[in-house]
């Protein structure tokens, strides 16, 4: 994608009437934000978009304004508030996903209960086990021979195995929770399908929690079961926390592994840098840059103003919805020079892929470690990995709230 950054306006909204959201990507530029969204960013930091129910929340397009709003106590994450920017006809409120769509103090109380397993020191202790999972999956790929679907053979099972072990969920049930998690993040799923998926996952996790009460182990669900027994949590709260951790723990990382691999294959100059370096710092830098460049949570972060907020010449009124377009923030030329270029040597650590403020992603240390192991090992073990189809034939997930690919045929 080529953008024109000359004469960027501070506040003027040149997109009228409001563009429909979510917006369509340009198929020829599958790694870039939608062209209409990029045009909105050039027009100004705030504009309006229209959701499927006719509501018109604010659309925040630039990095500085998003960081300011995401750290502003006048902005609420509570999905139950009237005016929250989820279309009334979408059925999305059937899956509140626990504390990520709550405000403090309840958000902080629940989040603290599951923080410890995702702390950097604990996550780094898991690295040898993750390395073994990655090596075993690559062994199986090499034994089978190409071509293979990298999503099925590697990108999806790798984080699924990791999160199942961490949470204490039997991996033998992975097809069940993957099928239902797909229904939750698919834009085209109707309210009944979403509700059925939530109910199925909650019922499954209620049963798992009951089992953990009687047979505890060293895992997250055993700890949640203990908290239920000690009246720190209700069964429903614990089950919904489990839905959040289970879905987020494999969906986002799986999509990032596959999409990041495809992006590297489409940028051979950058892939060459990764292949030829044995510097762990470059691997870390590559992960941060891929997170910035791709920003797979491409439906933005949704919030609601609880008081009037003056920002960049606009007034967000109390009760108005706000959508933070984090994919645009990560392509803001005022925050990242030449933002539409993939540059593995860039210092991209200040990206917004994991959000910002008190609601930033709990599992980011685990995701970073998994991606570091996945990318570095995959291209070291299979240095001649290449796409087994054309880019035009790769099926992208344009129908989901998490971006990625449904299949990625590769060979070597």
C-alpha positions as CSV (number, residue, x, y, z in Angstrom):
1,X,0.0,0.0,0.0
2,X,1.2,3.5,-0.8
3,X,0.0,6.3,1.4
4,X,0.0,10.0,1.0
5,X,1.0,11.6,4.3
6,X,1.3,15.2,3.1
7,X,-1.0,17.8,4.6
8,X,-2.4,15.6,7.4
9,X,-5.2,17.4,9.1
10,X,-5.5,17.5,12.8
11,X,-9.2,17.3,13.3
12,X,-11.1,17.6,10.0
13,X,-13.3,14.6,9.1
14,X,-13.4,14.3,5.3
15,X,-15.2,10.9,5.3
16,X,-18.9,11.6,5.1
17,X,-21.2,9.9,5.7
18,X,-19.5,7.7,8.3
19,X,-17.9,4.6,6.7
20,X,-19.3,1.2,7.5
21,X,-17.2,-0.6,10.1
22,X,-15.5,-3.1,10.0
23,X,-13.9,-2.0,6.7
24,X,-12.8,-4.2,3.8
25,X,-9.1,-4.8,3.1
26,X,-7.5,-4.5,-0.3
27,X,-6.9,-8.1,-1.5
28,X,-3.7,-7.1,-3.3
29,X,-2.3,-5.7,0.0
30,X,-3.5,-8.3,2.6
31,X,-1.0,-7.3,5.3
32,X,-2.1,-3.6,5.3
33,X,-5.1,-2.0,7.1
34,X,-8.2,-1.3,4.9
35,X,-7.6,1.6,2.5
36,X,-10.6,3.5,3.8
37,X,-9.3,3.2,7.3
38,X,-5.9,4.6,6.2
39,X,-7.7,7.4,4.5
40,X,-9.5,8.2,7.8
41,X,-6.1,8.3,9.6
42,X,-4.8,10.8,7.0
43,X,-7.9,13.0,7.5
44,X,-7.6,13.3,11.2
45,X,-7.1,11.5,14.5
46,X,-10.9,11.1,15.2
47,X,-13.8,10.4,12.9
48,X,-17.1,8.5,13.0
49,X,-17.9,5.0,11.7
50,X,-21.2,3.3,11.3
51,X,-21.9,-0.1,12.8
52,X,-24.4,-2.6,11.4
53,X,-27.1,-1.4,13.8
54,X,-26.8,2.2,12.6
55,X,-24.9,3.4,15.6
56,X,-22.0,5.8,14.9
57,X,-19.2,5.5,17.5
58,X,-15.9,7.5,17.3
59,X,-13.1,6.0,15.4
60,X,-9.7,6.8,16.7
61,X,-7.0,6.4,14.1
62,X,-3.7,7.7,15.5
63,X,-1.2,6.5,18.0
64,X,-1.0,9.4,20.4
65,X,-4.8,9.8,20.8
66,X,-5.2,6.1,21.4
67,X,-2.6,5.9,24.1
68,X,-4.2,9.0,25.8
69,X,-7.7,7.5,25.7
70,X,-6.7,4.0,26.7
71,X,-5.1,5.4,29.9
72,X,-7.9,7.8,30.6
73,X,-10.2,6.8,33.6
74,X,-13.1,8.5,31.8
75,X,-13.0,5.6,29.2
76,X,-14.8,2.4,30.2
77,X,-14.3,-1.2,29.0
78,X,-17.6,-2.3,30.6
79,X,-19.5,-4.0,27.8
80,X,-22.8,-3.8,29.7
81,X,-23.0,0.0,29.6
82,X,-25.6,1.4,27.2
83,X,-23.9,2.8,24.1
84,X,-21.0,0.4,24.2
85,X,-19.9,0.0,20.5
86,X,-21.0,-3.5,19.8
87,X,-23.9,-3.7,17.4
88,X,-27.1,-4.6,19.2
89,X,-27.9,-7.1,16.4
90,X,-24.5,-8.9,16.6
91,X,-25.1,-11.1,19.7
92,X,-21.5,-10.4,20.8
93,X,-22.6,-9.5,24.3
94,X,-23.4,-13.2,24.8
95,X,-19.7,-13.7,25.5
96,X,-18.4,-11.0,27.9
97,X,-15.0,-12.7,28.1
98,X,-14.6,-12.1,31.8
99,X,-12.5,-9.3,33.1
100,X,-11.2,-7.8,29.8
101,X,-14.6,-6.2,29.4
102,X,-15.0,-4.9,32.9
103,X,-13.7,-1.8,34.8
104,X,-11.7,-1.6,38.0
105,X,-11.9,-2.6,40.8
106,X,-13.6,-5.8,39.6
107,X,-11.3,-6.0,36.6
108,X,-8.2,-5.7,38.7
109,X,-9.5,-8.2,41.3
110,X,-10.2,-10.9,38.7
111,X,-7.1,-10.2,36.6
112,X,-4.8,-10.5,39.7
113,X,-6.0,-14.1,40.2
114,X,-4.4,-15.3,36.9
115,X,-1.5,-12.9,36.5
116,X,1.3,-15.1,38.1
117,X,1.5,-17.8,35.4
118,X,2.0,-15.2,32.7
119,X,4.8,-13.3,34.4
120,X,8.0,-13.0,32.5
121,X,10.1,-15.2,34.8
122,X,7.5,-18.0,34.8
123,X,7.1,-17.8,31.1
124,X,10.8,-18.0,30.4
125,X,11.0,-21.2,32.6
126,X,8.5,-22.7,30.1
127,X,10.8,-22.0,27.1
128,X,12.5,-25.5,27.0
129,X,9.1,-27.2,27.0
130,X,7.8,-24.9,24.2
131,X,11.0,-25.6,22.3
132,X,10.4,-29.4,22.5
133,X,6.8,-28.9,21.3
134,X,8.0,-26.9,18.3
135,X,10.8,-29.4,17.5
136,X,8.4,-32.3,17.7
137,X,5.9,-30.7,15.3
138,X,8.6,-29.8,12.8
139,X,9.9,-33.4,13.1
140,X,6.5,-34.6,12.1
141,X,6.3,-32.2,9.2
142,X,9.7,-33.3,7.9
143,X,8.8,-36.9,8.2
144,X,5.5,-36.4,6.3
145,X,7.2,-34.3,3.6
146,X,5.8,-31.3,1.8
147,X,3.5,-29.8,0.9
148,X,1.7,-29.4,4.2
149,X,-0.8,-26.9,5.6
150,X,1.3,-24.9,8.1
151,X,-1.8,-23.9,10.1
152,X,-2.9,-27.5,10.7
153,X,0.6,-29.0,11.1
154,X,2.3,-26.3,13.1
155,X,0.7,-22.9,13.8
156,X,-2.5,-24.1,15.5
157,X,-1.3,-27.2,17.5
158,X,1.8,-25.4,18.9
159,X,0.1,-22.7,21.0
160,X,-2.9,-25.1,21.7
161,X,-0.5,-27.6,23.3
162,X,1.2,-24.9,25.3
163,X,-2.0,-23.3,26.6
164,X,-3.6,-26.7,27.4
165,X,-0.6,-27.6,29.5
166,X,-0.5,-24.3,31.3
167,X,-4.2,-24.3,32.0
168,X,-4.6,-28.0,32.8
169,X,-7.0,-28.7,29.8
170,X,-6.7,-32.1,28.1
171,X,-5.3,-31.5,24.6
172,X,-7.4,-34.4,23.4
173,X,-10.4,-31.9,23.6
174,X,-8.7,-29.3,21.4
175,X,-11.0,-29.8,18.4
176,X,-14.0,-29.0,20.7
177,X,-12.7,-25.7,22.0
178,X,-11.2,-24.7,18.7
179,X,-14.5,-25.2,17.0
180,X,-16.4,-23.2,19.6
181,X,-13.8,-20.4,19.8
182,X,-14.0,-20.0,16.1
183,X,-17.7,-19.3,16.4
184,X,-17.0,-16.6,19.0
185,X,-14.5,-14.7,16.8
186,X,-16.3,-15.1,13.5
187,X,-18.1,-11.9,12.5
188,X,-20.6,-13.9,10.4
189,X,-21.7,-16.1,13.3
190,X,-25.3,-15.3,14.3
191,X,-26.3,-14.6,17.9
192,X,-27.6,-18.1,18.4
193,X,-24.3,-19.6,17.2
194,X,-22.3,-17.4,19.5
195,X,-24.6,-18.1,22.5
196,X,-24.4,-21.9,21.8
197,X,-20.6,-21.7,21.6
198,X,-20.4,-19.8,24.9
199,X,-22.7,-22.2,26.6
200,X,-20.8,-25.2,25.3
201,X,-17.5,-23.9,26.5
202,X,-18.8,-22.8,29.9
203,X,-20.5,-26.2,30.5
204,X,-17.2,-27.9,29.6
205,X,-15.2,-25.7,31.9
206,X,-17.7,-26.2,34.8
207,X,-17.0,-29.9,34.5
208,X,-13.3,-29.4,34.4
209,X,-13.3,-27.1,37.4
210,X,-15.3,-29.8,39.3
211,X,-12.8,-32.4,38.4
212,X,-9.9,-30.1,39.5
213,X,-11.5,-29.6,42.9
214,X,-11.2,-33.3,43.5
215,X,-7.9,-33.9,41.6
216,X,-5.9,-30.7,41.7
217,X,-2.6,-30.3,39.8
218,X,-0.1,-27.5,39.2
219,X,-2.1,-25.6,36.6
220,X,-4.3,-22.5,36.3
221,X,-7.6,-24.4,36.4
222,X,-6.7,-26.1,39.6
223,X,-5.9,-22.7,41.1
224,X,-9.3,-21.3,39.9
225,X,-11.1,-24.4,41.4
226,X,-9.4,-23.7,44.7
227,X,-10.6,-20.1,44.6
228,X,-14.1,-21.3,43.9
229,X,-13.9,-23.6,46.9
230,X,-12.6,-20.7,49.0
231,X,-15.5,-18.4,47.9
232,X,-13.1,-16.0,46.1
233,X,-14.8,-16.8,42.8
234,X,-18.2,-18.1,41.6
235,X,-18.3,-21.1,39.4
236,X,-19.5,-18.9,36.6
237,X,-16.8,-16.3,37.0
238,X,-14.1,-19.0,37.0
239,X,-15.6,-20.6,33.9
240,X,-15.8,-17.3,32.0
241,X,-12.2,-16.6,32.9
242,X,-11.4,-20.0,31.5
243,X,-13.1,-19.2,28.3
244,X,-11.0,-16.0,27.9
245,X,-7.7,-17.8,28.7
246,X,-8.5,-20.8,26.5
247,X,-9.6,-18.8,23.4
248,X,-7.1,-16.0,23.6
249,X,-4.3,-18.4,24.5
250,X,-4.4,-20.3,21.2
251,X,-6.3,-18.2,18.6
252,X,-4.2,-15.1,18.6
253,X,-0.8,-16.8,18.7
254,X,-1.8,-19.4,16.1
255,X,-2.9,-16.7,13.7
256,X,0.2,-14.7,14.4
257,X,2.5,-17.6,13.7
258,X,0.9,-18.4,10.3
259,X,0.4,-14.8,9.2
260,X,3.9,-13.8,10.3
261,X,5.4,-16.7,8.5
262,X,3.6,-15.7,5.3
263,X,4.7,-12.1,5.7
264,X,8.3,-13.2,6.0
265,X,8.0,-15.4,2.9
266,X,6.7,-12.4,1.0
267,X,9.6,-10.2,2.2
268,X,12.7,-12.3,1.3
269,X,15.1,-9.5,2.2
270,X,13.9,-9.4,5.8
271,X,13.7,-13.2,6.0
272,X,17.3,-13.4,4.9
273,X,18.3,-11.2,7.9
274,X,16.5,-13.6,10.2
275,X,18.0,-16.7,8.7
276,X,21.6,-15.4,8.6
277,X,21.7,-14.1,12.2
278,X,22.3,-16.1,15.3
279,X,21.7,-13.0,17.5
280,X,18.7,-13.5,19.9
281,X,18.2,-9.8,19.9
282,X,17.3,-9.8,16.2
283,X,14.7,-12.6,16.8
284,X,13.2,-10.5,19.6
285,X,13.2,-7.4,17.3
286,X,11.6,-9.4,14.5
287,X,8.8,-10.6,16.7
288,X,8.0,-7.0,17.9
289,X,8.1,-5.7,14.3
290,X,5.8,-8.5,13.0
291,X,3.4,-7.8,15.8
292,X,3.4,-4.1,14.9
293,X,3.2,-4.7,11.1
294,X,0.4,-7.2,11.2
295,X,-1.7,-6.3,14.3
296,X,-4.1,-9.2,14.0
297,X,-6.7,-7.9,16.4
298,X,-8.0,-5.8,13.5
299,X,-11.5,-4.9,14.9
300,X,-9.9,-2.4,17.2
301,X,-10.4,-2.0,21.0
302,X,-13.8,-0.8,21.9
303,X,-14.6,1.5,24.8
304,X,-17.3,3.9,26.1
305,X,-16.9,7.5,27.4
306,X,-18.4,7.9,30.9
307,X,-17.7,11.6,30.9
308,X,-17.1,14.3,28.2
309,X,-13.6,14.2,26.9
310,X,-11.9,16.9,24.9
311,X,-9.2,15.5,22.6
312,X,-7.4,16.9,19.5
313,X,-10.1,19.4,18.9
314,X,-13.0,17.0,19.2
315,X,-15.4,16.3,22.1
316,X,-16.4,12.8,22.9
317,X,-19.6,13.0,24.9
318,X,-20.5,10.8,27.8
319,X,-22.3,7.7,26.6
320,X,-20.6,7.7,23.2
321,X,-18.8,4.6,21.9
322,X,-15.1,4.7,20.9
323,X,-13.2,2.3,18.7
324,X,-9.4,2.4,18.9
325,X,-8.0,1.2,15.6
326,X,-4.8,-0.3,16.8
327,X,-3.8,-1.5,13.4
328,X,-3.8,2.1,12.3
329,X,-1.9,3.2,15.4
330,X,0.8,0.8,14.5
331,X,1.0,2.3,11.0
332,X,1.0,5.9,12.2
333,X,4.0,7.7,10.6
334,X,4.2,10.0,13.6
335,X,5.0,7.0,15.8
336,X,6.9,4.8,13.3
337,X,8.9,6.0,10.4
338,X,8.0,4.5,7.0
339,X,5.3,2.5,8.8
340,X,4.1,0.4,5.8
341,X,7.6,-1.2,5.5
342,X,8.4,-4.4,7.3
343,X,11.8,-3.8,9.0
344,X,13.0,-6.4,11.4
345,X,15.7,-4.1,12.6
346,X,13.3,-1.5,13.7
347,X,12.8,-0.7,17.4
348,X,9.0,-1.4,17.5
349,X,8.7,-2.2,21.2
350,X,6.3,0.7,21.7
351,X,3.7,-0.8,19.4
352,X,0.0,-1.2,20.3
353,X,-0.6,-4.8,19.3
354,X,-1.2,-5.8,22.9
355,X,-3.1,-2.7,23.7
356,X,-2.2,-0.1,26.3
357,X,-3.0,0.8,29.9
358,X,-4.6,-1.4,32.5
359,X,-6.3,-3.7,30.0
360,X,-3.3,-4.5,27.9
361,X,-2.9,-8.2,27.1
362,X,-2.2,-10.4,30.1
363,X,-0.6,-13.1,28.0
364,X,1.8,-11.0,26.1
365,X,5.0,-12.5,27.7
366,X,3.8,-16.0,26.7
367,X,2.9,-14.9,23.2
368,X,6.3,-13.2,22.7
369,X,8.2,-16.2,23.8
370,X,6.1,-18.6,21.7
371,X,6.7,-16.5,18.6
372,X,10.4,-16.2,19.2
373,X,10.7,-20.0,19.4
374,X,8.4,-20.6,16.5
375,X,9.9,-18.2,13.9
376,X,13.6,-18.9,14.8
377,X,13.2,-22.7,14.9
378,X,11.0,-23.0,11.8
379,X,13.4,-21.2,9.5
380,X,16.5,-22.8,11.1
381,X,15.1,-26.3,10.8
382,X,13.5,-25.8,7.3
383,X,15.7,-23.0,5.7
384,X,14.2,-23.5,2.3
385,X,10.6,-23.3,3.5
386,X,8.4,-21.6,0.8
387,X,4.8,-21.0,-0.2
388,X,3.3,-23.9,-2.1
389,X,0.7,-21.7,-3.8
390,X,0.3,-18.1,-4.9
391,X,-0.5,-15.3,-2.5
392,X,-3.7,-14.7,-4.3
393,X,-4.9,-18.2,-3.4
394,X,-4.2,-18.0,0.3
395,X,-7.5,-17.8,2.2
396,X,-7.4,-14.9,4.6
397,X,-9.6,-14.5,7.6
398,X,-11.5,-11.5,6.5
399,X,-14.6,-12.6,8.4
400,X,-13.1,-12.8,11.9
401,X,-12.2,-10.4,14.7
402,X,-8.8,-12.0,14.7
403,X,-6.9,-11.7,11.4
404,X,-4.9,-14.6,9.9
405,X,-5.2,-17.3,7.3
406,X,-7.4,-20.4,7.2
407,X,-4.7,-22.4,5.4
408,X,-1.1,-21.9,4.5
409,X,0.3,-24.5,2.0
410,X,4.0,-24.6,2.3
411,X,6.8,-26.9,1.0
412,X,10.6,-27.1,1.0
